[in-house]
Amino acid sequence: MSPASPLSLVTTIVPGLSEVATSAPAVNPYLVGVGTFIVLLALMGALLAFGRGRDHS
């Protein structure tokens, strides 16, 4: 067995990588956006709930 030349390695790997790059995203971007928005609302709710329990000085 002879070692693979760099050129044959490139011609084998690059087409495979280019196909992967054009595929659909693994996670729907809208789901990420909605999830982030829900986390933001939860954190704002916790901040407001915490602020109501303290006296203003």
ABEGO torsion letter per residue (X at the ends): XBBBBAAAAAAAAAAAAAAAAABBBABBAAAAAAAAAAAAAAAAAAAAAAAAABBBX
